[in-house]
């Protein structure tokens, strides 16, 4: 008997987490409105609902998972503080609830920090951020353990409830807490703008637009914070306004990925006739997947770059056997030709990105066929074989180069389909291309290239 793995229905876990968070926030609000704790409840709802939304749109998206877990931690903090603030300090249940409302603070801040560092893809800006993440996790765990064992953070949380199993923290523990936790919290928050700046430097296209959305939301929350401090001498308005940041972040993640995928798959409709097809495709691929991309063409042994993004020196020829070590898709063409589309990503693609790369590889096959087709026509042109075309055949070829279908060519030349189709077939036969009449899009790319090659060079 072979074992089988049963996968939970899509959306079940996020739904359960959302239900639990709503329950905790409602339970906490039933204890009364404690204004200095209200932002924790709103953040819990915002993080959780946005995380669930991202995961509904993009299953297993790392950013969605971070937002969902951060929301769950915020819900526990809000509920525990509400119970500890309104309940009987002598009650053991109230003491344990208050304890739960305090010690995970470091974990909550660390989760938000990781979400900011990974925004919008859930991946690190570069491999150099791995040690930074390790430090964030280590500091958060150490701070959480100290807060779990002693009431070192009760005063900052505004709770006067006794710790459920420990008395006042020893002086050494209190000193260690002050030296560790407070600088760690400051470091976490300093990392937020640093991570966004690092991502912005290497980002292009839709990633920068997503970052701009996040920055705009953060600027709005900061403005409200400043107004609250100056006008009411309280940070509460700013803390409440901060709930807009995760909402905007979630919308930016989902909308940005939808838009990036759409932009990548419709790149050809936005290009001009003077554009370079291989470079255009490489750019569409790189912007959609957030990494440099290269389109290759060659033989079964060696590939050469024909389209590179971002524009830089062409990479060295690539042995076809080395494709397996890269994020790539191989494209087998006619007559022993081999092509490939590669992306310089060190981390694995998400399932959505895998499907997108498959679709782009299908477009790469058409682009590479254009190149192969163009080489054949260029050889025919150099050999003078294009001179063998009759005036009618030249007229038809020119109209095919404009992207016209056979029916449109008939209308333009005022001829019948029975007259035009043999002419189209004759053009391909004289060029030894053996193509079908409906391949006029390939001719469009070829003739655009030939026209540019035939233009006189600028002095």
GIMO-V998316 format. One record per residue. N is the residue number from 1. RES is the residue in one small letter. PHI is phi in whole degrees, 0 to 359 (NA if undefined). PSI is psi as a letter, one per 30 degrees, with the letter a starting at -180 (999 if undefined). Layout:
n:N res:RES phi:PHI psi:PSI
n:N res:RES phi:PHI psi:PSI
This chain:
n:1 res:x phi:NA psi:k
n:2 res:x phi:263 psi:k
n:3 res:x phi:282 psi:l
n:4 res:x phi:225 psi:k
n:5 res:x phi:261 psi:k
n:6 res:x phi:266 psi:k
n:7 res:x phi:265 psi:k
n:8 res:x phi:296 psi:k
n:9 res:x phi:303 psi:k
n:10 res:x phi:299 psi:k
n:11 res:x phi:88 psi:f
n:12 res:x phi:292 psi:e
n:13 res:x phi:297 psi:e
n:14 res:x phi:302 psi:e
n:15 res:x phi:295 psi:e
n:16 res:x phi:295 psi:e
n:17 res:x phi:294 psi:e
n:18 res:x phi:300 psi:e
n:19 res:x phi:298 psi:e
n:20 res:x phi:296 psi:e
n:21 res:x phi:294 psi:e
n:22 res:x phi:300 psi:e
n:23 res:x phi:298 psi:e
n:24 res:x phi:295 psi:e
n:25 res:x phi:293 psi:e
n:26 res:x phi:295 psi:e
n:27 res:x phi:300 psi:e
n:28 res:x phi:295 psi:e
n:29 res:x phi:295 psi:f
n:30 res:x phi:295 psi:f
n:31 res:x phi:277 psi:f
n:32 res:x phi:117 psi:l
n:33 res:x phi:263 psi:j
n:34 res:x phi:253 psi:j
n:35 res:x phi:301 psi:e
n:36 res:x phi:287 psi:f
n:37 res:x phi:250 psi:f
n:38 res:x phi:298 psi:e
n:39 res:x phi:297 psi:e
n:40 res:x phi:296 psi:e
n:41 res:x phi:293 psi:e
n:42 res:x phi:293 psi:e
n:43 res:x phi:296 psi:e
n:44 res:x phi:300 psi:e
n:45 res:x phi:295 psi:e
n:46 res:x phi:296 psi:e
n:47 res:x phi:300 psi:e
n:48 res:x phi:292 psi:e
n:49 res:x phi:295 psi:e
n:50 res:x phi:293 psi:e
n:51 res:x phi:299 psi:e
n:52 res:x phi:295 psi:e
n:53 res:x phi:295 psi:e
n:54 res:x phi:298 psi:e
n:55 res:x phi:291 psi:f
n:56 res:x phi:292 psi:e
n:57 res:x phi:280 psi:e
n:58 res:x phi:224 psi:j
n:59 res:x phi:302 psi:k
n:60 res:x phi:67 psi:g
n:61 res:x phi:295 psi:k
n:62 res:x phi:303 psi:e
n:63 res:x phi:294 psi:e
n:64 res:x phi:296 psi:e
n:65 res:x phi:297 psi:e
n:66 res:x phi:298 psi:e
n:67 res:x phi:295 psi:e
n:68 res:x phi:295 psi:e
n:69 res:x phi:293 psi:e
n:70 res:x phi:299 psi:e
n:71 res:x phi:296 psi:e
n:72 res:x phi:296 psi:e
n:73 res:x phi:295 psi:e
n:74 res:x phi:299 psi:e
n:75 res:x phi:296 psi:e
n:76 res:x phi:296 psi:e
n:77 res:x phi:299 psi:e
n:78 res:x phi:297 psi:e
n:79 res:x phi:298 psi:e
n:80 res:x phi:297 psi:e
n:81 res:x phi:291 psi:e
n:82 res:x phi:298 psi:e
n:83 res:x phi:296 psi:e
n:84 res:x phi:294 psi:e
n:85 res:x phi:283 psi:e
n:86 res:x phi:261 psi:f
n:87 res:x phi:274 psi:l
n:88 res:x phi:281 psi:j
n:89 res:x phi:301 psi:f
n:90 res:x phi:279 psi:f
n:91 res:x phi:283 psi:k
n:92 res:x phi:296 psi:e
n:93 res:x phi:298 psi:e
n:94 res:x phi:293 psi:e
n:95 res:x phi:296 psi:e
n:96 res:x phi:292 psi:e
n:97 res:x phi:296 psi:e
n:98 res:x phi:298 psi:e
n:99 res:x phi:301 psi:e
n:100 res:x phi:293 psi:f
n:101 res:x phi:276 psi:g
n:102 res:x phi:240 psi:e
n:103 res:x phi:294 psi:f
n:104 res:x phi:280 psi:g
n:105 res:x phi:304 psi:e
n:106 res:x phi:299 psi:e
n:107 res:x phi:294 psi:e
n:108 res:x phi:296 psi:e
n:109 res:x phi:295 psi:e
n:110 res:x phi:295 psi:e
n:111 res:x phi:296 psi:e
n:112 res:x phi:296 psi:e
n:113 res:x phi:298 psi:e
n:114 res:x phi:295 psi:e
n:115 res:x phi:294 psi:e
n:116 res:x phi:291 psi:e
n:117 res:x phi:299 psi:e
n:118 res:x phi:273 psi:f
n:119 res:x phi:296 psi:k
n:120 res:x phi:260 psi:f
n:121 res:x phi:266 psi:f
n:122 res:x phi:88 psi:f
n:123 res:x phi:256 psi:l
n:124 res:x phi:288 psi:l
n:125 res:x phi:302 psi:e
n:126 res:x phi:197 psi:l
n:127 res:x phi:294 psi:f
n:128 res:x phi:293 psi:f
n:129 res:x phi:274 psi:f
n:130 res:x phi:300 psi:e
n:131 res:x phi:297 psi:e
n:132 res:x phi:297 psi:e
n:133 res:x phi:297 psi:e
n:134 res:x phi:299 psi:e
n:135 res:x phi:293 psi:e
n:136 res:x phi:300 psi:e
n:137 res:x phi:296 psi:e
n:138 res:x phi:297 psi:e
n:139 res:x phi:295 psi:e
n:140 res:x phi:294 psi:e
n:141 res:x phi:294 psi:e
n:142 res:x phi:296 psi:e
n:143 res:x phi:294 psi:e
n:144 res:x phi:295 psi:e
n:145 res:x phi:295 psi:e
n:146 res:x phi:298 psi:e
n:147 res:x phi:290 psi:f
n:148 res:x phi:290 psi:e
n:149 res:x phi:272 psi:f
n:150 res:x phi:222 psi:l
n:151 res:x phi:278 psi:h
n:152 res:x phi:285 psi:f
n:153 res:x phi:244 psi:g
n:154 res:x phi:297 psi:e
n:155 res:x phi:296 psi:e
n:156 res:x phi:294 psi:f
n:157 res:x phi:277 psi:f
n:158 res:x phi:77 psi:g
n:159 res:x phi:247 psi:k
n:160 res:x phi:249 psi:g
n:161 res:x phi:281 psi:k
n:162 res:x phi:296 psi:l
n:163 res:x phi:293 psi:k
n:164 res:x phi:291 psi:f
n:165 res:x phi:218 psi:g
n:166 res:x phi:217 psi:k
n:167 res:x phi:274 psi:a
n:168 res:x phi:303 psi:k
n:169 res:x phi:292 psi:k
n:170 res:x phi:301 psi:l
n:171 res:x phi:302 psi:e
n:172 res:x phi:295 psi:e
n:173 res:x phi:292 psi:e
n:174 res:x phi:298 psi:e
n:175 res:x phi:294 psi:e
n:176 res:x phi:297 psi:e
n:177 res:x phi:298 psi:e
n:178 res:x phi:296 psi:e
n:179 res:x phi:283 psi:f
n:180 res:x phi:256 psi:e
n:181 res:x phi:289 psi:e
n:182 res:x phi:297 psi:e
n:183 res:x phi:297 psi:e
n:184 res:x phi:296 psi:e
n:185 res:x phi:299 psi:e
n:186 res:x phi:295 psi:e
n:187 res:x phi:299 psi:e
n:188 res:x phi:303 psi:e
n:189 res:x phi:287 psi:e
n:190 res:x phi:293 psi:e
n:191 res:x phi:294 psi:f
n:192 res:x phi:302 psi:e
n:193 res:x phi:293 psi:e
n:194 res:x phi:296 psi:e
n:195 res:x phi:295 psi:e
n:196 res:x phi:295 psi:e
n:197 res:x phi:296 psi:e
n:198 res:x phi:297 psi:e
n:199 res:x phi:293 psi:e
n:200 res:x phi:298 psi:e
n:201 res:x phi:300 psi:e
n:202 res:x phi:260 psi:f
n:203 res:x phi:271 psi:l
n:204 res:x phi:218 psi:l
n:205 res:x phi:56 psi:b
n:206 res:x phi:291 psi:f
n:207 res:x phi:296 psi:e
n:208 res:x phi:294 psi:e
n:209 res:x phi:295 psi:e
n:210 res:x phi:296 psi:e
n:211 res:x phi:297 psi:e
n:212 res:x phi:296 psi:e
n:213 res:x phi:301 psi:e
n:214 res:x phi:297 psi:e
n:215 res:x phi:297 psi:e
n:216 res:x phi:296 psi:e
n:217 res:x phi:295 psi:e
n:218 res:x phi:295 psi:e
n:219 res:x phi:295 psi:e
n:220 res:x phi:296 psi:e
n:221 res:x phi:297 psi:e
n:222 res:x phi:295 psi:e
n:223 res:x phi:297 psi:e
n:224 res:x phi:296 psi:e
n:225 res:x phi:299 psi:e
n:226 res:x phi:296 psi:e
n:227 res:x phi:298 psi:e
n:228 res:x phi:295 psi:e
n:229 res:x phi:292 psi:e
n:230 res:x phi:281 psi:e
n:231 res:x phi:272 psi:e
n:232 res:x phi:240 psi:g
n:233 res:x phi:54 psi:h
n:234 res:x phi:214 psi:k
n:235 res:x phi:277 psi:f
n:236 res:x phi:302 psi:e
n:237 res:x phi:303 psi:e
n:238 res:x phi:294 psi:e
n:239 res:x phi:294 psi:e
n:240 res:x phi:292 psi:e
n:241 res:x phi:292 psi:f
n:242 res:x phi:297 psi:f
n:243 res:x phi:294 psi:f
n:244 res:x phi:287 psi:f
n:245 res:x phi:295 psi:e
n:246 res:x phi:296 psi:e
n:247 res:x phi:296 psi:e
n:248 res:x phi:295 psi:e
n:249 res:x phi:299 psi:e
n:250 res:x phi:296 psi:e
n:251 res:x phi:297 psi:e
n:252 res:x phi:295 psi:e
n:253 res:x phi:299 psi:e
n:254 res:x phi:290 psi:e
n:255 res:x phi:296 psi:e
n:256 res:x phi:297 psi:e
n:257 res:x phi:289 psi:e
n:258 res:x phi:300 psi:e
n:259 res:x phi:293 psi:e
n:260 res:x phi:296 psi:e
n:261 res:x phi:295 psi:e
n:262 res:x phi:297 psi:e
n:263 res:x phi:297 psi:e
n:264 res:x phi:294 psi:e
n:265 res:x phi:278 psi:f
n:266 res:x phi:242 psi:g
n:267 res:x phi:299 psi:e
n:268 res:x phi:291 psi:e
n:269 res:x phi:289 psi:f
n:270 res:x phi:255 psi:g
n:271 res:x phi:268 psi:l
n:272 res:x phi:264 psi:l
n:273 res:x phi:294 psi:f
n:274 res:x phi:273 psi:f
n:275 res:x phi:286 psi:l
n:276 res:x phi:262 psi:j
n:277 res:x phi:305 psi:e
n:278 res:x phi:300 psi:e
n:279 res:x phi:294 psi:e
n:280 res:x phi:297 psi:e
n:281 res:x phi:293 psi:e
n:282 res:x phi:299 psi:e
n:283 res:x phi:293 psi:e
n:284 res:x phi:300 psi:e
n:285 res:x phi:293 psi:e
n:286 res:x phi:296 psi:e
n:287 res:x phi:291 psi:e
n:288 res:x phi:288 psi:e
n:289 res:x phi:255 psi:g
n:290 res:x phi:67 psi:h
n:291 res:x phi:199 psi:l
n:292 res:x phi:302 psi:k
n:293 res:x phi:226 psi:l
n:294 res:x phi:221 psi:k
n:295 res:x phi:255 psi:k
n:296 res:x phi:242 psi:l
n:297 res:x phi:212 psi:k
n:298 res:x phi:178 psi:b
n:299 res:x phi:252 psi:a
n:300 res:x phi:290 psi:f
n:301 res:x phi:255 psi:e
n:302 res:x phi:218 psi:k
n:303 res:x phi:245 psi:k
n:304 res:x phi:238 psi:k
n:305 res:x phi:289 psi:k
n:306 res:x phi:239 psi:f
n:307 res:x phi:209 psi:k
n:308 res:x phi:230 psi:k
n:309 res:x phi:218 psi:k
n:310 res:x phi:286 psi:l
n:311 res:x phi:300 psi:j
n:312 res:x phi:202 psi:a
n:313 res:x phi:298 psi:k
n:314 res:x phi:297 psi:k
n:315 res:x phi:292 psi:l
n:316 res:x phi:292 psi:l
n:317 res:x phi:307 psi:k
n:318 res:x phi:245 psi:k
n:319 res:x phi:300 psi:k
n:320 res:x phi:301 psi:e
n:321 res:x phi:294 psi:f
n:322 res:x phi:274 psi:f
n:323 res:x phi:298 psi:e
n:324 res:x phi:296 psi:f
n:325 res:x phi:272 psi:g
n:326 res:x phi:238 psi:l
n:327 res:x phi:283 psi:j
n:328 res:x phi:208 psi:l
n:329 res:x phi:226 psi:k
n:330 res:x phi:272 psi:k
n:331 res:x phi:233 psi:j
n:332 res:x phi:268 psi:k
n:333 res:x phi:250 psi:a
n:334 res:x phi:281 psi:l
n:335 res:x phi:55 psi:h
n:336 res:x phi:76 psi:g
n:337 res:x phi:285 psi:k
n:338 res:x phi:228 psi:k
n:339 res:x phi:233 psi:l
n:340 res:x phi:200 psi:l
n:341 res:x phi:238 psi:j
n:342 res:x phi:241 psi:l
n:343 res:x phi:231 psi:k
n:344 res:x phi:276 psi:i
n:345 res:x phi:247 psi:k
n:346 res:x phi:273 psi:f
n:347 res:x phi:264 psi:l
n:348 res:x phi:285 psi:l
n:349 res:x phi:283 psi:k
n:350 res:x phi:286 psi:l
n:351 res:x phi:305 psi:e
n:352 res:x phi:295 psi:e
n:353 res:x phi:293 psi:e
n:354 res:x phi:300 psi:e
n:355 res:x phi:295 psi:e
n:356 res:x phi:296 psi:e
n:357 res:x phi:295 psi:e
n:358 res:x phi:300 psi:e
n:359 res:x phi:295 psi:e
n:360 res:x phi:291 psi:e
n:361 res:x phi:295 psi:e
n:362 res:x phi:296 psi:e
n:363 res:x phi:290 psi:e
n:364 res:x phi:298 psi:e
n:365 res:x phi:300 psi:e
n:366 res:x phi:294 psi:e
n:367 res:x phi:297 psi:e
n:368 res:x phi:292 psi:e
n:369 res:x phi:295 psi:e
n:370 res:x phi:301 psi:e
n:371 res:x phi:296 psi:e
n:372 res:x phi:298 psi:e
n:373 res:x phi:299 psi:e
n:374 res:x phi:296 psi:e
n:375 res:x phi:299 psi:e
n:376 res:x phi:295 psi:e
n:377 res:x phi:295 psi:e
n:378 res:x phi:298 psi:e
n:379 res:x phi:298 psi:e
n:380 res:x phi:295 psi:e
n:381 res:x phi:294 psi:e
n:382 res:x phi:295 psi:e
n:383 res:x phi:281 psi:f
n:384 res:x phi:81 psi:g
n:385 res:x phi:288 psi:f
n:386 res:x phi:293 psi:f
n:387 res:x phi:293 psi:f
n:388 res:x phi:281 psi:f
n:389 res:x phi:288 psi:k
n:390 res:x phi:285 psi:l
n:391 res:x phi:305 psi:e
n:392 res:x phi:295 psi:e
n:393 res:x phi:293 psi:e
n:394 res:x phi:295 psi:e
n:395 res:x phi:299 psi:e
n:396 res:x phi:295 psi:e
n:397 res:x phi:296 psi:e
n:398 res:x phi:298 psi:e
n:399 res:x phi:290 psi:e
n:400 res:x phi:297 psi:e
n:401 res:x phi:294 psi:f
n:402 res:x phi:278 psi:f
n:403 res:x phi:90 psi:g
n:404 res:x phi:279 psi:k
n:405 res:x phi:282 psi:l
n:406 res:x phi:301 psi:e
n:407 res:x phi:296 psi:e
n:408 res:x phi:292 psi:e
n:409 res:x phi:296 psi:e
n:410 res:x phi:302 psi:e
n:411 res:x phi:293 psi:e
n:412 res:x phi:293 psi:e
n:413 res:x phi:266 psi:f
n:414 res:x phi:58 psi:h
n:415 res:x phi:238 psi:l
n:416 res:x phi:274 psi:l
n:417 res:x phi:299 psi:e
n:418 res:x phi:296 psi:f
n:419 res:x phi:275 psi:e
n:420 res:x phi:284 psi:e
n:421 res:x phi:302 psi:e
n:422 res:x phi:297 psi:e
n:423 res:x phi:295 psi:e
n:424 res:x phi:300 psi:e
n:425 res:x phi:298 psi:e
n:426 res:x phi:293 psi:e
n:427 res:x phi:300 psi:e
n:428 res:x phi:293 psi:e
n:429 res:x phi:294 psi:e
n:430 res:x phi:293 psi:f
n:431 res:x phi:269 psi:g
n:432 res:x phi:58 psi:h
n:433 res:x phi:264 psi:f
n:434 res:x phi:53 psi:h
n:435 res:x phi:260 psi:l
n:436 res:x phi:275 psi:l
n:437 res:x phi:299 psi:f
n:438 res:x phi:269 psi:g
n:439 res:x phi:261 psi:h
n:440 res:x phi:295 psi:f
n:441 res:x phi:292 psi:e
n:442 res:x phi:293 psi:e
n:443 res:x phi:298 psi:e
n:444 res:x phi:303 psi:e
n:445 res:x phi:294 psi:e
n:446 res:x phi:295 psi:e
n:447 res:x phi:292 psi:e
n:448 res:x phi:299 psi:e
n:449 res:x phi:292 psi:e
n:450 res:x phi:295 psi:e
n:451 res:x phi:298 psi:e
n:452 res:x phi:294 psi:e
n:453 res:x phi:288 psi:f
n:454 res:x phi:273 psi:f
n:455 res:x phi:292 psi:k
n:456 res:x phi:294 psi:k
n:457 res:x phi:292 psi:k
n:458 res:x phi:289 psi:k
n:459 res:x phi:292 psi:999
